[in-house]
Amino acid sequence: MKDIEMSTAPILILGATSGIGRAAMEEALSRGLPVRAFARSAGELAPAEGLEPVAGDATDAGDVARALDGAGAVIQALGVSGGVSMLWKTVTLFSQSTQVLLDEMPKAGVSRLVSVTGFGAGRCRPKMSAVERIGQDVVLGRPYADKNRQEEMITASTLDWTIARPVILTNGAKSGRLKVLREPAEWRNGLISRKDVALYLVDAVEKDLDIRGDVVLTR
């Protein structure tokens, strides 16, 4: 195992060019933390102090291994493109990228993984109403089936993992008023901005929050 000093090692963010991943990148950089931004289009990111863009495929072991070298922690914030094709196409991005991380992180001496799934995945599904479950199954059934596989893989691993499940996402401003629901009895749906989700993700890395725990993020 490599002895990685988190104060200087970059946070590797998978999916750093859009959505929650981009918000996490911006949040980490605003705190003066070094970021290794990983995505197919990472080369298109504007230069910034502390930012290291790395272009690659999150399902390619070689690409991920190179990105992990010297990293201190990983934020996995991948997403799939929307569209009607989600109704019939099998989604495997989440589970495939997770398997690559589970294989490559121990080799690189990186143990900290903060992974974003979503409300309705894994063991929080029973907290959805019947209407919410039907709607999710019809529109997002295939992505969430893969998120379920992803969560099972992560929780069975020996990594220092955290699973973060944001509720319905908005493009709102950072408010800092997010709620981190740690107890299943508290889990509920709602709204949260991507920027507030990013606050928690970076906090989780900086402060070692909720190691081997799964939380729901709402406001």
Accessible surface in RSA format (square Angstrom, percent):
REM  Atomic radii and reference values for relative SASA: ProtOr
REM  Chains: A
REM  Algorithm: Lee & Richards
REM  Probe-radius: 1.40
REM  Slices: 20
REM RES _ NUM      All-atoms   Total-Side   Main-Chain    Non-polar    All polar
REM                ABS   REL    ABS   REL    ABS   REL    ABS   REL    ABS   REL
RES MET A   1   182.67  94.6 104.12  68.9  78.55 187.0  95.21  80.9  87.46 115.9
RES LYS A   2   105.78  51.6  89.71  55.0  16.07  38.3  73.85  66.5  31.93  34.0
RES ASP A   3   150.27 105.3 113.27 112.7  37.01  87.5  43.65 102.7 106.62 106.3
RES ILE A   4    41.77  23.8  16.32  12.2  25.45  61.3  19.28  13.9  22.49  61.0
RES GLU A   5   111.44  64.0 104.13  78.8   7.31  17.4  40.99  79.3  70.45  57.5
RES MET A   6    77.65  40.2  68.65  45.4   9.00  21.4  68.31  58.1   9.34  12.4
RES SER A   7    84.18  71.1  51.21  68.3  32.97  75.9  53.56 114.1  30.62  42.9
RES THR A   8   103.01  73.3  84.29  85.5  18.72  44.6  71.93  96.6  31.08  47.0
RES ALA A   9     8.46   7.8   3.07   4.7   5.39  12.3   7.49  10.6   0.96   2.6
RES PRO A  10    18.26  13.3  18.26  16.6   0.00   0.0  18.26  15.1   0.00   0.0
RES ILE A  11     3.02   1.7   3.02   2.3   0.00   0.0   3.02   2.2   0.00   0.0
RES LEU A  12     0.23   0.1   0.23   0.2   0.00   0.0   0.23   0.2   0.00   0.0
RES ILE A  13     0.00   0.0   0.00   0.0   0.00   0.0   0.00   0.0   0.00   0.0
RES LEU A  14     0.64   0.4   0.64   0.5   0.00   0.0   0.64   0.4   0.00   0.0
RES GLY A  15    13.18  16.2   0.00   N/A  13.18  16.2  12.38  34.0   0.80   1.8
RES ALA A  16     0.00   0.0   0.00   0.0   0.00   0.0   0.00   0.0   0.00   0.0
RES THR A  17    30.51  21.7  19.26  19.5  11.25  26.8   8.08  10.8  22.43  33.9
RES SER A  18    75.17  63.5  69.39  92.6   5.77  13.3  40.20  85.6  34.96  49.0
RES GLY A  19    37.90  46.7   0.00   N/A  37.90  46.7  23.25  63.8  14.65  32.8
RES ILE A  20    17.07   9.7  12.85   9.6   4.22  10.2  12.85   9.3   4.22  11.4
RES GLY A  21     0.05   0.1   0.00   N/A   0.05   0.1   0.00   0.0   0.05   0.1
RES ARG A  22    91.55  38.4  91.55  46.7   0.00   0.0  25.89  35.4  65.66  39.8
RES ALA A  23    10.05   9.2   5.20   8.0   4.86  11.0   6.89   9.7   3.16   8.4
RES ALA A  24     0.00   0.0   0.00   0.0   0.00   0.0   0.00   0.0   0.00   0.0
RES MET A  25     8.68   4.5   8.68   5.7   0.00   0.0   8.68   7.4   0.00   0.0
RES GLU A  26    79.11  45.4  72.36  54.7   6.76  16.1  35.10  67.9  44.01  35.9
RES GLU A  27    15.93   9.1  12.49   9.4   3.44   8.2   4.89   9.5  11.04   9.0
RES ALA A  28     0.00   0.0   0.00   0.0   0.00   0.0   0.00   0.0   0.00   0.0
RES LEU A  29    35.77  19.9  20.39  14.6  15.37  38.6  21.01  14.8  14.76  39.7
RES SER A  30    85.95  72.6  40.43  54.0  45.52 104.9  48.68 103.7  37.27  52.2
RES ARG A  31    74.18  31.1  39.53  20.2  34.64  82.5  38.25  52.3  35.93  21.8
RES GLY A  32    66.40  81.9   0.00   N/A  66.40  81.9  36.79 101.0  29.61  66.3
RES LEU A  33    33.81  18.8  32.62  23.3   1.19   3.0  32.97  23.2   0.84   2.2
RES PRO A  34    36.86  26.9  35.86  32.7   0.99   3.6  36.57  30.2   0.28   1.8
RES VAL A  35     0.57   0.4   0.00   0.0   0.57   1.4   0.00   0.0   0.57   1.5
RES ARG A  36    25.10  10.5  25.10  12.8   0.00   0.0   2.04   2.8  23.06  14.0
RES ALA A  37     0.00   0.0   0.00   0.0   0.00   0.0   0.00   0.0   0.00   0.0
RES PHE A  38     1.91   1.0   1.91   1.2   0.00   0.0   1.91   1.2   0.00   0.0
RES ALA A  39    12.16  11.2   6.54  10.1   5.62  12.8  12.16  17.1   0.00   0.0
RES ARG A  40   181.78  76.3 156.41  79.7  25.37  60.4  66.07  90.3 115.71  70.1
RES SER A  41    42.58  36.0  35.73  47.7   6.85  15.8  27.86  59.3  14.72  20.6
RES ALA A  42     0.01   0.0   0.01   0.0   0.00   0.0   0.01   0.0   0.00   0.0
RES GLY A  43    67.25  82.9   0.00   N/A  67.25  82.9  35.72  98.0  31.53  70.6
RES GLU A  44   150.89  86.6 116.29  88.0  34.60  82.4  53.85 104.1  97.04  79.2
RES LEU A  45    17.50   9.7   4.69   3.4  12.80  32.2   6.61   4.6  10.88  29.3
RES ALA A  46    72.43  66.6  60.20  92.9  12.24  27.8  64.91  91.4   7.52  19.9
RES PRO A  47   131.45  95.8 104.32  95.1  27.13  98.6 111.35  91.9  20.11 125.0
RES ALA A  48    51.11  47.0  28.75  44.4  22.36  50.9  40.52  57.1  10.58  28.0
RES GLU A  49   173.24  99.5 143.51 108.6  29.73  70.8  66.90 129.4 106.34  86.8
RES GLY A  50    40.08  49.4   0.00   N/A  40.08  49.4  27.99  76.8  12.09  27.1
RES LEU A  51    24.97  13.9   3.05   2.2  21.93  55.1   3.66   2.6  21.32  57.4
RES GLU A  52    77.60  44.6  75.88  57.4   1.72   4.1  36.86  71.3  40.74  33.3
RES PRO A  53    59.81  43.6  40.22  36.7  19.58  71.2  40.22  33.2  19.58 121.7
RES VAL A  54    31.95  21.0  28.64  25.9   3.31   8.0  31.95  27.8   0.00   0.0
RES ALA A  55    67.34  61.9  40.19  62.0  27.15  61.8  40.19  56.6  27.15  71.9
RES GLY A  56    10.88  13.4   0.00   N/A  10.88  13.4   9.53  26.2   1.35   3.0
RES ASP A  57    33.70  23.6  32.93  32.8   0.77   1.8   9.76  23.0  23.93  23.9
RES ALA A  58     9.44   8.7   5.04   7.8   4.40  10.0   5.04   7.1   4.40  11.7
RES THR A  59    42.96  30.6  24.29  24.6  18.67  44.5   8.25  11.1  34.72  52.5
RES ASP A  60    61.94  43.4  56.86  56.6   5.08  12.0   9.37  22.0  52.57  52.4
RES ALA A  61    47.81  44.0  41.97  64.8   5.84  13.3  42.20  59.4   5.61  14.9
RES GLY A  62    32.22  39.7   0.00   N/A  32.22  39.7  26.56  72.9   5.65  12.7
RES ASP A  63    28.79  20.2  26.67  26.5   2.13   5.0   2.51   5.9  26.29  26.2
RES VAL A  64     0.81   0.5   0.68   0.6   0.13   0.3   0.81   0.7   0.00   0.0
RES ALA A  65    38.58  35.5  30.63  47.3   7.94  18.1  32.17  45.3   6.40  17.0
RES ARG A  66   161.64  67.9 143.90  73.4  17.74  42.2  77.01 105.2  84.63  51.3
RES ALA A  67     1.20   1.1   0.34   0.5   0.86   2.0   1.20   1.7   0.00   0.0
RES LEU A  68     0.00   0.0   0.00   0.0   0.00   0.0   0.00   0.0   0.00   0.0
RES ASP A  69    81.38  57.0  75.86  75.5   5.53  13.1  18.33  43.1  63.05  62.9
RES GLY A  70    33.22  41.0   0.00   N/A  33.22  41.0  27.84  76.4   5.38  12.0
RES ALA A  71     0.00   0.0   0.00   0.0   0.00   0.0   0.00   0.0   0.00   0.0
RES GLY A  72     9.76  12.0   0.00   N/A   9.76  12.0   0.16   0.5   9.60  21.5
RES ALA A  73     0.07   0.1   0.07   0.1   0.00   0.0   0.07   0.1   0.00   0.0
RES VAL A  74     0.00   0.0   0.00   0.0   0.00   0.0   0.00   0.0   0.00   0.0
RES ILE A  75     0.00   0.0   0.00   0.0   0.00   0.0   0.00   0.0   0.00   0.0
RES GLN A  76     1.40   0.8   1.30   0.9   0.11   0.3   1.17   2.5   0.23   0.2
RES ALA A  77     9.49   8.7   0.18   0.3   9.31  21.2   1.75   2.5   7.74  20.5
RES LEU A  78    28.98  16.1  16.02  11.5  12.96  32.6  16.46  11.6  12.52  33.7
RES GLY A  79    59.25  73.1   0.00   N/A  59.25  73.1  32.04  87.9  27.21  60.9
RES VAL A  80    54.96  36.2  27.13  24.6  27.83  67.0  32.61  28.3  22.35  60.6
RES SER A  81   102.56  86.7  79.25 105.8  23.30  53.7  47.63 101.4  54.93  77.0
RES GLY A  82    58.56  72.2   0.00   N/A  58.56  72.2  26.75  73.4  31.81  71.2
RES GLY A  83    47.60  58.7   0.00   N/A  47.60  58.7  34.40  94.4  13.20  29.6
RES VAL A  84   107.30  70.6 102.11  92.4   5.20  12.5 105.06  91.3   2.24   6.1
RES SER A  85    36.04  30.5  35.49  47.4   0.55   1.3  14.51  30.9  21.53  30.2
RES MET A  86    24.63  12.8  22.14  14.7   2.48   5.9  21.62  18.4   3.01   4.0
RES LEU A  87    91.03  50.7  67.87  48.6  23.16  58.2  70.18  49.3  20.85  56.1
RES TRP A  88   147.80  59.3 134.92  65.3  12.88  30.2 121.60  64.8  26.20  42.5
RES LYS A  89   122.38  59.7 118.38  72.6   4.00   9.5  68.95  62.1  53.43  56.9
RES THR A  90    95.50  67.9  69.40  70.4  26.11  62.2  46.18  62.0  49.32  74.6
RES VAL A  91    15.61  10.3  12.06  10.9   3.56   8.6  15.05  13.1   0.56   1.5
RES THR A  92    54.03  38.4  51.07  51.8   2.96   7.0  32.79  44.0  21.24  32.1
RES LEU A  93    46.94  26.1  42.93  30.7   4.01  10.1  45.57  32.0   1.36   3.7
RES PHE A  94     3.67   1.8   3.67   2.3   0.00   0.0   3.67   2.2   0.00   0.0
RES SER A  95    14.91  12.6  14.00  18.7   0.92   2.1   7.15  15.2   7.76  10.9
RES GLN A  96    88.13  49.3  82.92  60.6   5.21  12.4  29.14  62.0  58.99  44.7
RES SER A  97     0.06   0.1   0.00   0.0   0.06   0.1   0.00   0.0   0.06   0.1
RES THR A  98     0.00   0.0   0.00   0.0   0.00   0.0   0.00   0.0   0.00   0.0
RES GLN A  99    79.78  44.6  79.78  58.3   0.00   0.0  36.54  77.8  43.24  32.8
RES VAL A 100    17.05  11.2  16.18  14.6   0.87   2.1  17.05  14.8   0.00   0.0
RES LEU A 101     0.00   0.0   0.00   0.0   0.00   0.0   0.00   0.0   0.00   0.0
RES LEU A 102    32.50  18.1  20.22  14.5  12.28  30.9  21.07  14.8  11.44  30.8
RES ASP A 103    69.06  48.4  59.45  59.2   9.61  22.7  16.91  39.8  52.15  52.0
RES GLU A 104    17.76  10.2  16.88  12.8   0.88   2.1   0.23   0.4  17.53  14.3
RES MET A 105     0.00   0.0   0.00   0.0   0.00   0.0   0.00   0.0   0.00   0.0
RES PRO A 106    61.23  44.6  51.05  46.5  10.19  37.0  53.58  44.2   7.66  47.6
RES LYS A 107   148.20  72.3 114.57  70.3  33.63  80.1  86.88  78.2  61.32  65.3
RES ALA A 108    10.17   9.3   7.03  10.8   3.14   7.1  10.17  14.3   0.00   0.0
RES GLY A 109    10.06  12.4   0.00   N/A  10.06  12.4   0.00   0.0  10.06  22.5
RES VAL A 110     2.03   1.3   0.00   0.0   2.03   4.9   1.51   1.3   0.51   1.4
RES SER A 111    43.99  37.2  41.17  54.9   2.82   6.5  18.47  39.3  25.53  35.8
RES ARG A 112    15.96   6.7  15.75   8.0   0.21   0.5  15.75  21.5   0.21   0.1
RES LEU A 113     0.00   0.0   0.00   0.0   0.00   0.0   0.00   0.0   0.00   0.0
RES VAL A 114     0.00   0.0   0.00   0.0   0.00   0.0   0.00   0.0   0.00   0.0
RES SER A 115     0.00   0.0   0.00   0.0   0.00   0.0   0.00   0.0   0.00   0.0
RES VAL A 116    10.12   6.7   7.49   6.8   2.64   6.3   7.49   6.5   2.64   7.1
RES THR A 117     6.24   4.4   0.00   0.0   6.24  14.9   0.00   0.0   6.24   9.4
RES GLY A 118     2.52   3.1   0.00   N/A   2.52   3.1   2.52   6.9   0.00   0.0
RES PHE A 119     8.35   4.2   4.50   2.8   3.86  10.0   4.50   2.7   3.86  11.0
RES GLY A 120     1.48   1.8   0.00   N/A   1.48   1.8   0.00   0.0   1.48   3.3
RES ALA A 121     0.00   0.0   0.00   0.0   0.00   0.0   0.00   0.0   0.00   0.0
RES GLY A 122    27.34  33.7   0.00   N/A  27.34  33.7  17.78  48.8   9.56  21.4
RES ARG A 123   143.53  60.3 121.98  62.2  21.55  51.3  65.63  89.7  77.91  47.2
RES CYS A 124     0.00   0.0   0.00   0.0   0.00   0.0   0.00   0.0   0.00   0.0
RES ARG A 125    74.83  31.4  74.83  38.1   0.00   0.0  30.71  42.0  44.11  26.7
RES PRO A 126   101.47  73.9  75.82  69.1  25.65  93.2  81.46  67.3  20.01 124.4
RES LYS A 127    87.01  42.4  64.69  39.7  22.32  53.1  28.95  26.1  58.06  61.8
RES MET A 128    11.43   5.9   6.16   4.1   5.27  12.6   6.39   5.4   5.04   6.7
RES SER A 129    57.18  48.3  44.16  58.9  13.02  30.0  50.73 108.0   6.45   9.0
RES ALA A 130    58.01  53.3  51.09  78.8   6.92  15.7  51.89  73.1   6.12  16.2
RES VAL A 131   121.35  79.8 118.34 107.1   3.01   7.2 119.01 103.4   2.34   6.3
RES GLU A 132    57.07  32.8  47.60  36.0   9.48  22.6  27.77  53.7  29.31  23.9
RES ARG A 133    73.71  30.9  73.71  37.6   0.00   0.0  11.93  16.3  61.79  37.4
RES ILE A 134   112.68  64.1 110.97  82.7   1.71   4.1 112.68  81.1   0.00   0.0
RES GLY A 135    35.04  43.2   0.00   N/A  35.04  43.2  33.43  91.7   1.61   3.6
RES GLN A 136    19.69  11.0  13.18   9.6   6.51  15.5   8.68  18.5  11.01   8.3
RES ASP A 137    71.88  50.3  56.95  56.7  14.93  35.3  24.62  58.0  47.25  47.1
RES VAL A 138    97.36  64.1  82.65  74.8  14.71  35.4  89.38  77.7   7.98  21.6
RES VAL A 139    79.38  52.2  78.38  71.0   0.99   2.4  78.40  68.1   0.98   2.7
RES LEU A 140    61.55  34.3  61.55  44.0   0.00   0.0  61.55  43.2   0.00   0.0
RES GLY A 141    23.48  29.0   0.00   N/A  23.48  29.0  16.01  43.9   7.47  16.7
RES ARG A 142    95.29  40.0  91.41  46.6   3.88   9.2  21.71  29.7  73.58  44.6
RES PRO A 143     3.22   2.3   3.22   2.9   0.00   0.0   3.22   2.7   0.00   0.0
RES TYR A 144    30.85  14.4  30.85  17.6   0.00   0.0  12.05   9.1  18.79  23.2
RES ALA A 145    41.98  38.6  36.04  55.6   5.94  13.5  39.50  55.6   2.48   6.6
RES ASP A 146     0.00   0.0   0.00   0.0   0.00   0.0   0.00   0.0   0.00   0.0
RES LYS A 147    21.65  10.6  21.65  13.3   0.00   0.0  10.71   9.6  10.94  11.7
RES ASN A 148    49.98  34.5  49.52  47.9   0.46   1.1  15.60  37.5  34.38  33.2
RES ARG A 149    96.37  40.5  95.54  48.7   0.83   2.0  55.23  75.5  41.13  24.9
RES GLN A 150     1.46   0.8   1.46   1.1   0.00   0.0   0.00   0.0   1.46   1.1
RES GLU A 151     7.88   4.5   7.73   5.8   0.15   0.4   4.37   8.4   3.51   2.9
RES GLU A 152   120.03  68.9 111.89  84.6   8.15  19.4  45.26  87.6  74.77  61.0
RES MET A 153    45.05  23.3  36.89  24.4   8.16  19.4  36.62  31.1   8.43  11.2
RES ILE A 154     0.00   0.0   0.00   0.0   0.00   0.0   0.00   0.0   0.00   0.0
RES THR A 155    60.42  43.0  46.58  47.2  13.84  33.0  32.47  43.6  27.95  42.3
RES ALA A 156    88.62  81.5  49.75  76.8  38.87  88.4  61.47  86.6  27.15  71.9
RES SER A 157    17.18  14.5   5.99   8.0  11.19  25.8  15.40  32.8   1.79   2.5
RES THR A 158   130.80  93.0 105.81 107.3  24.98  59.5  79.83 107.2  50.97  77.1
RES LEU A 159     8.99   5.0   8.43   6.0   0.56   1.4   8.97   6.3   0.02   0.0
RES ASP A 160    51.58  36.1  51.51  51.3   0.07   0.2   1.63   3.8  49.95  49.8
RES TRP A 161    18.63   7.5  18.63   9.0   0.00   0.0  18.63   9.9   0.00   0.0
RES THR A 162     0.00   0.0   0.00   0.0   0.00   0.0   0.00   0.0   0.00   0.0
RES ILE A 163     0.31   0.2   0.31   0.2   0.00   0.0   0.31   0.2   0.00   0.0
RES ALA A 164     0.00   0.0   0.00   0.0   0.00   0.0   0.00   0.0   0.00   0.0
RES ARG A 165     2.09   0.9   2.09   1.1   0.00   0.0   0.00   0.0   2.09   1.3
RES PRO A 166     5.69   4.1   3.51   3.2   2.18   7.9   3.51   2.9   2.18  13.6
RES VAL A 167     7.01   4.6   0.00   0.0   7.01  16.9   2.31   2.0   4.70  12.7
RES ILE A 168   100.79  57.4  93.54  69.7   7.25  17.5 100.19  72.1   0.59   1.6
RES LEU A 169    59.87  33.3  37.60  26.9  22.27  56.0  37.60  26.4  22.27  59.9
RES THR A 170    38.75  27.6  32.76  33.2   5.99  14.3  36.49  49.0   2.25   3.4
RES ASN A 171   134.10  92.5 100.15  96.8  33.95  81.8  37.24  89.6  96.86  93.6
RES GLY A 172    33.14  40.9   0.00   N/A  33.14  40.9  30.82  84.6   2.32   5.2
RES ALA A 173    81.52  75.0  63.36  97.8  18.16  41.3  66.29  93.4  15.23  40.3
RES LYS A 174   103.65  50.6  78.41  48.1  25.24  60.1  47.55  42.8  56.10  59.8
RES SER A 175    45.83  38.7  16.71  22.3  29.12  67.1  23.31  49.6  22.52  31.5
RES GLY A 176    46.31  57.1   0.00   N/A  46.31  57.1  18.89  51.8  27.42  61.4
RES ARG A 177   176.20  74.0 164.57  83.9  11.63  27.7  73.17 100.0 103.04  62.4
RES LEU A 178    38.85  21.6  19.64  14.0  19.22  48.3  19.64  13.8  19.22  51.7
RES LYS A 179   102.49  50.0  98.64  60.5   3.84   9.2  68.37  61.5  34.12  36.3
RES VAL A 180    37.26  24.5  18.94  17.1  18.32  44.1  18.94  16.5  18.32  49.7
RES LEU A 181    16.65   9.3  16.65  11.9   0.00   0.0  16.65  11.7   0.00   0.0
RES ARG A 182   107.15  45.0  96.47  49.2  10.68  25.4  45.44  62.1  61.70  37.4
RES GLU A 183   104.15  59.8 104.15  78.8   0.00   0.0  35.00  67.7  69.15  56.5
RES PRO A 184    45.33  33.0  45.33  41.3   0.00   0.0  45.33  37.4   0.00   0.0
RES ALA A 185    92.79  85.3  60.62  93.6  32.17  73.2  63.55  89.5  29.25  77.5
RES GLU A 186    89.84  51.6  76.89  58.2  12.95  30.8  33.40  64.6  56.44  46.1
RES TRP A 187    10.27   4.1   0.96   0.5   9.31  21.9   0.96   0.5   9.31  15.1
RES ARG A 188   100.37  42.1  98.66  50.3   1.71   4.1  55.19  75.4  45.18  27.4
RES ASN A 189    34.28  23.6  18.99  18.4  15.28  36.8  10.54  25.4  23.73  22.9
RES GLY A 190    23.77  29.3   0.00   N/A  23.77  29.3  23.40  64.2   0.37   0.8
RES LEU A 191    74.90  41.7  71.37  51.1   3.53   8.9  71.37  50.1   3.53   9.5
RES ILE A 192     0.17   0.1   0.06   0.0   0.11   0.3   0.17   0.1   0.00   0.0
RES SER A 193     6.61   5.6   5.17   6.9   1.44   3.3   5.17  11.0   1.44   2.0
RES ARG A 194    66.88  28.1  66.76  34.0   0.13   0.3  13.53  18.5  53.36  32.3
RES LYS A 195    96.97  47.3  95.68  58.7   1.30   3.1  43.27  38.9  53.70  57.2
RES ASP A 196     3.65   2.6   3.65   3.6   0.00   0.0   0.00   0.0   3.65   3.6
RES VAL A 197     0.00   0.0   0.00   0.0   0.00   0.0   0.00   0.0   0.00   0.0
RES ALA A 198     0.62   0.6   0.62   1.0   0.00   0.0   0.62   0.9   0.00   0.0
RES LEU A 199    24.39  13.6  24.39  17.5   0.00   0.0  24.39  17.1   0.00   0.0
RES TYR A 200     4.34   2.0   2.70   1.5   1.64   4.3   4.34   3.3   0.00   0.0
RES LEU A 201     0.00   0.0   0.00   0.0   0.00   0.0   0.00   0.0   0.00   0.0
RES VAL A 202     0.00   0.0   0.00   0.0   0.00   0.0   0.00   0.0   0.00   0.0
RES ASP A 203    31.91  22.4  31.91  31.8   0.00   0.0   0.29   0.7  31.62  31.5
RES ALA A 204     0.00   0.0   0.00   0.0   0.00   0.0   0.00   0.0   0.00   0.0
RES VAL A 205     6.29   4.1   0.40   0.4   5.89  14.2   0.40   0.3   5.89  16.0
RES GLU A 206    84.93  48.8  49.59  37.5  35.34  84.2  15.86  30.7  69.07  56.4
RES LYS A 207   128.33  62.6 103.17  63.3  25.16  59.9  67.88  61.1  60.46  64.4
RES ASP A 208    89.89  63.0  75.43  75.1  14.46  34.2  14.65  34.5  75.24  75.0
RES LEU A 209    47.70  26.6  45.66  32.7   2.04   5.1  47.70  33.5   0.00   0.0
RES ASP A 210    32.10  22.5  11.60  11.6  20.49  48.5  11.91  28.0  20.19  20.1
RES ILE A 211    73.73  42.0  49.38  36.8  24.34  58.7  49.38  35.6  24.34  66.1
RES ARG A 212   115.88  48.7  93.29  47.6  22.59  53.8  44.20  60.4  71.68  43.4
RES GLY A 213    20.32  25.1   0.00   N/A  20.32  25.1  20.32  55.8   0.00   0.0
RES ASP A 214    16.58  11.6  12.26  12.2   4.33  10.2   2.71   6.4  13.87  13.8
RES VAL A 215     1.78   1.2   1.78   1.6   0.00   0.0   1.78   1.6   0.00   0.0
RES VAL A 216     0.00   0.0   0.00   0.0   0.00   0.0   0.00   0.0   0.00   0.0
RES LEU A 217     0.00   0.0   0.00   0.0   0.00   0.0   0.00   0.0   0.00   0.0
RES THR A 218     0.63   0.5   0.63   0.6   0.00   0.0   0.00   0.0   0.63   1.0
RES ARG A 219   132.90  55.8 117.54  59.9  15.36  36.6  37.90  51.8  95.01  57.6
END  Absolute sums over single chains surface
CHAIN  1 A    10074.9       7710.0       2364.9       5669.0       4405.9
END  Absolute sums over all chains
TOTAL         10074.9       7710.0       2364.9       5669.0       4405.9
